[in-house]
Amino acid sequence: MEKTIHVEVWLYGPLARYAGEQSQGSYAELHLEPPTGSTMQDLLSRLGLPQEEKGITFVNGNLAALSGLDTDRDLVLHDGDRVGISHRKSMWPFQYRFGAGVTPQLQETLRQRQDGGVHHAYTQPDE
């Protein structure tokens, strides 16, 4: 029998519809048991959530991805992880108005960018 982990997933805004009957309209809370070793991409595939709709992502309170900077695809999920995923057109969550920790993957991606990741939008205006 395949080992599983427990992951709490929160979907915000229009993404709540990917929770089906568990959607509360503007958000959804899911308790999933994916196989050990599952990644964020595996989670998105399981939910049927297209990458192009995913925006800001937090894992255990740490910023893992931004719209247009999908640095979390290969992030391996662990037992007890709490994942929050906002829609691509959502604003920065007010709870993090004073800053947020970041995952090592996102930190490295921002470090490698010439602009350091500091600009108004991560996508082109026509996207």
C-alpha positions in Angstrom: 0.0 0.0 0.0 1.3 3.4 -1.0 2.2 5.8 1.9 0.4 9.1 1.9 0.8 12.5 3.6 -1.8 14.9 4.9 -1.9 18.4 3.2 -4.2 21.2 4.0 -5.0 23.3 0.9 -6.7 26.6 0.8 -7.9 28.0 -2.6 -8.8 31.6 -2.8 -11.0 33.7 -5.1 -12.0 32.1 -8.4 -9.8 29.1 -7.6 -12.3 27.9 -5.0 -14.3 26.3 -7.8 -11.6 23.7 -8.2 -12.7 22.3 -4.8 -16.1 21.3 -6.2 -18.7 20.8 -3.5 -16.2 22.0 -0.8 -16.1 25.5 -2.3 -17.5 28.2 -0.1 -17.7 30.6 -3.0 -14.7 32.9 -2.3 -12.5 30.3 -0.8 -12.2 26.5 -0.2 -10.4 24.4 2.4 -9.4 20.9 1.4 -7.7 18.1 3.4 -5.9 15.9 0.9 -3.8 12.8 1.2 -1.4 12.7 -1.7 1.3 10.1 -2.0 4.6 10.7 -0.2 6.9 12.6 -2.5 4.2 14.6 -4.2 5.1 18.0 -5.6 3.1 21.2 -6.0 2.7 20.3 -9.7 1.2 16.9 -8.6 -1.2 18.8 -6.4 -2.3 21.2 -9.1 -2.8 18.3 -11.5 -4.9 16.5 -8.9 -7.1 19.6 -8.5 -7.3 20.2 -12.2 -6.0 23.7 -11.6 -4.3 25.2 -14.6 -0.9 26.7 -14.0 -2.0 29.9 -15.8 -4.7 30.6 -13.2 -2.3 30.1 -10.2 -0.9 33.3 -8.7 0.6 33.9 -5.3 1.3 30.6 -3.4 2.3 30.1 0.2 3.5 26.9 1.8 3.5 26.9 5.6 3.3 30.7 5.6 6.3 31.1 3.3 6.0 32.7 -0.1 6.6 30.0 -2.7 5.5 31.5 -6.0 4.3 34.7 -7.6 2.2 35.3 -10.7 4.7 34.6 -13.5 7.3 33.2 -11.2 6.2 29.6 -10.7 9.2 28.5 -8.6 7.1 26.0 -6.6 6.3 23.4 -9.3 9.0 21.0 -8.1 8.5 21.8 -4.4 8.0 18.5 -2.5 5.2 18.5 -0.1 5.5 17.0 3.4 3.1 15.6 5.9 1.3 18.5 7.7 2.0 21.1 5.1 -0.5 24.0 4.7 -0.7 25.4 1.1 -2.5 28.6 0.2 -3.1 29.3 -3.5 -4.5 32.6 -4.8 -5.8 33.4 -8.3 -3.4 35.1 -10.7 -5.3 38.4 -10.5 -5.5 38.4 -6.7 -3.9 41.1 -4.6 -1.2 40.4 -2.0 -2.9 39.0 1.1 -3.3 41.6 3.8 -2.0 39.3 6.5 1.5 39.7 4.9 1.4 43.5 4.7 4.6 43.7 6.8 6.4 41.0 4.8 6.7 37.2 4.4 9.3 34.6 4.5 10.2 32.9 1.2 11.0 29.4 0.2 14.6 28.7 -0.8 13.5 28.1 -4.4 11.9 31.5 -4.8 14.7 33.3 -3.0 17.3 31.8 -5.4 15.2 32.7 -8.5 14.9 36.3 -7.3 18.6 36.4 -6.5 19.4 35.3 -10.1 17.2 37.9 -11.7 18.9 41.1 -12.9 16.0 43.2 -11.4 16.0 41.2 -8.1 12.3 40.5 -8.7 11.4 44.0 -7.8 8.8 45.5 -10.2 5.1 46.1 -10.4 4.0 43.1 -12.5 5.4 39.7 -13.3 3.4 39.3 -16.5 3.0 41.4 -19.7 -0.1 43.7 -19.7 -1.7 41.7 -22.5 -1.6 38.4 -20.5 
